[in-house]
């Protein structure tokens, strides 16, 4: 999948393991490893449909309506929105048509 980042700070963190680890690894949890694995799984998939079920890709509601999330941990998610401006084949309800995304959060507990 084609991936862009909404915030340059998130992109910088995603490409700097030491900074990612310093920010998100807490109390023995290796969250940086999980964040990288999650973003790598998104990159490896041709569409959201191909993201492994273990990452639990799902649409969001309320303030995040129109966005999607995948699990990083049991409580934290990577949140993204489809990036298909002017694409006539795009349908928000069709995971196979979501082939380009913009990541807006890399490690968020929205519950």
Residue pairs with C-beta under 8 A, 6 or more apart in sequence:
1 42
1 43
1 44
1 45
1 46
1 47
1 48
1 98
1 99
1 100
1 101
2 83
2 99
2 100
2 101
3 39
3 42
3 43
3 80
3 100
3 101
3 102
3 103
4 11
4 83
4 100
4 101
4 102
4 103
5 11
5 14
5 102
5 103
6 81
6 102
6 103
6 104
7 104
10 103
10 104
10 105
10 106
12 19
13 19
13 20
13 23
13 106
14 20
14 35
14 36
14 39
14 103
14 106
17 32
17 36
20 32
20 35
20 36
21 30
21 32
23 32
24 31
24 32
24 35
24 107
25 31
25 32
29 73
31 72
31 73
31 76
31 107
34 72
34 73
35 72
35 78
35 106
35 107
38 55
38 70
38 71
38 72
38 78
39 78
39 103
39 106
41 51
41 52
41 55
41 70
42 51
42 70
42 78
42 80
42 101
45 51
46 99
47 95
47 96
47 97
47 98
47 99
48 57
48 68
48 95
48 96
48 98
48 99
48 101
49 95
49 96
49 98
51 57
51 70
54 71
55 70
55 71
56 70
56 71
57 68
57 69
57 70
57 95
58 68
58 69
58 70
59 67
59 68
59 92
60 66
60 67
60 68
60 69
60 79
60 110
64 79
64 110
66 81
66 82
66 92
67 79
67 80
67 81
67 104
68 79
68 80
68 81
68 82
68 98
68 101
69 77
69 78
69 79
69 80
69 110
70 77
70 78
70 80
71 77
72 78
72 106
72 107
75 109
75 111
76 107
76 108
76 109
77 105
77 107
77 108
77 109
77 110
78 103
78 105
78 106
78 107
78 108
79 103
79 104
79 105
79 108
79 110
80 101
80 102
80 103
80 104
81 101
81 102
81 104
82 90
82 92
82 98
82 100
82 101
82 102
83 100
83 101
83 102
84 90
84 97
84 98
84 99
84 100
87 97
89 97
90 97
90 98
91 97
92 98
